[in-house]
Amino acid sequence: QVQLVESGGGLVQPGGSLRLSCVASGFTFSSYAMSWYRQAPGKERELVASITQTGGRIHYTDAVKGRFTISRDNAKNTVYLQMSSLKPEDTAVYYCKRAGPGDFWGQGTQVTVSS
C-alpha cells in the first residue's frame, strides 16, 4: 500500500533552516508529481510547493518563494523541502502528498519557528 513518511521537523529560531524529507513506498515514485502542504493551527491546509516527476516543473506559493526549495531523488523515493530564513508564520504541520489518482498523504511533521 501507498505510504508517505515525513521527517525533519522540529523547533527552530526565526531565520533558521530545516530540511524536511518524505520517503515514499508502495508505488512507482518516479511516475508521480509530489507536493508539500502545511496546516497552521486554526487555518486550512495550504499548498506550499510541488514538483513534477522529473523535477522539470516546480511551483511555490508566494509566501515561501526565495526561501524554500523542493527537490526529489527518484533513486531514493524521497522528496525534500529545504526551508531557509524561517519565520514564525511558517509554524505548521507539514505534509507530503502524492499526486492523483487517489488521495495519499503522510502523517505530517511539526515545524515550530520561535525564539
C-alpha positions in Angstrom: 0.0 0.0 0.0 1.0 3.6 -0.5 3.0 5.0 2.4 4.5 8.5 2.8 6.6 9.1 5.9 7.8 12.7 6.7 10.7 13.6 9.0 12.9 16.5 9.7 10.6 18.8 11.6 11.4 20.5 14.9 11.8 23.7 16.8 14.0 26.4 15.1 14.6 30.0 15.8 13.5 32.7 13.3 16.0 32.9 10.5 17.0 29.3 10.8 16.8 26.4 8.5 15.3 22.9 8.3 15.2 20.2 5.7 12.1 18.0 5.6 12.1 14.6 3.9 9.3 12.4 2.7 10.1 8.8 1.9 7.6 7.0 -0.3 6.8 3.4 -0.8 4.1 1.2 -2.3 4.1 2.8 -5.7 6.4 3.8 -8.6 7.7 7.1 -7.1 9.2 8.4 -10.3 5.8 8.3 -12.0 4.1 10.8 -9.8 4.3 14.5 -9.1 4.7 15.3 -5.4 3.7 18.2 -3.2 4.3 19.7 0.3 1.4 21.2 2.1 1.1 22.8 5.6 -1.6 23.4 8.1 -1.2 26.0 10.8 -3.4 26.0 13.9 -6.9 27.2 13.1 -6.1 27.5 9.4 -6.9 25.5 6.3 -4.3 23.2 4.8 -2.4 25.0 2.0 -0.1 24.0 -0.8 3.5 25.0 -0.2 5.4 23.6 -3.2 5.0 20.9 -5.9 7.4 19.2 -8.2 6.8 17.1 -11.3 8.0 13.6 -11.9 11.5 14.5 -13.1 11.7 17.9 -11.4 11.3 19.8 -14.6 8.5 22.0 -13.3 8.3 23.4 -9.8 5.7 25.6 -8.1 5.9 27.6 -4.9 3.2 29.5 -3.1 4.2 33.2 -2.9 4.8 33.1 0.8 7.8 30.8 0.5 9.3 31.8 -2.8 13.0 32.5 -2.4 13.2 30.8 1.0 12.0 27.2 0.3 13.3 24.7 -2.2 11.6 21.5 -3.2 13.6 18.7 -4.7 13.4 14.9 -5.2 15.6 11.9 -5.5 13.8 9.3 -7.5 16.5 6.7 -6.8 15.8 7.1 -3.1 12.0 7.5 -3.4 12.3 10.7 -1.5 11.0 14.3 -1.8 12.6 17.1 0.2 11.7 20.6 1.3 14.7 22.8 2.2 13.4 25.7 4.3 15.6 28.7 5.0 15.0 32.1 6.5 12.2 30.6 8.5 9.6 32.9 10.0 7.1 32.4 12.9 4.3 32.3 10.4 5.9 29.2 8.9 4.9 27.3 12.0 2.6 24.4 10.9 2.4 20.7 10.4 3.9 19.9 7.1 2.6 17.1 4.9 3.8 15.5 1.7 1.2 14.4 -0.8 1.3 12.2 -3.9 -0.5 13.4 -7.0 -3.6 11.6 -8.0 -5.4 9.4 -8.8 -6.1 8.7 -5.2 -5.6 10.9 -2.1 -2.5 9.9 -0.3 -0.9 11.9 2.5 1.8 11.4 5.0 1.2 11.7 8.8 2.9 15.1 8.9 5.8 16.6 10.7 5.6 19.6 13.1 7.7 22.7 12.3 7.8 25.4 15.0 9.6 28.7 14.4 10.0 30.5 17.7 12.6 32.3 19.7 
